[in-house]
Amino acid sequence: HANDSGVVTLGLTSNVSETFNFTSYNGSTTNTSSITVNPASAVTFYISHDGIAVAGVAENLSVSARDTYNNTDTNYNGDVTAYGERNVVIRLEKERY
């Protein structure tokens, strides 16, 4: 545009925690930059299990802290209390892929 003084402002709103890469090109020059969207603070926990358990055998559960948009809060380091037949306090570990 003729009145933008060479600057264009774009808005970005994302609910996904990821890195966005942007490339600008003016016909002869290319410039690339990135923006990293971090997860928000955890508001809930996601617990997963393979669904198969044997009586008397310890089982592994995966527990992840999730933000409002279901992104894993990679900065969460608190405890989680799981309630079942007995109250058990378990330590939340970061997801491993």
Salt bridges, closest charged atoms under 4 A:
ASP50 OD1 - HIS49 ND1 3.29
GLU59 OE1 - HIS49 NE2 3.09
ASP79 OD1 - ARG91 NH1 2.76
GLU93 OE1 - ARG96 NH2 2.98
GLU95 OE2 - ARG66 NH2 3.16
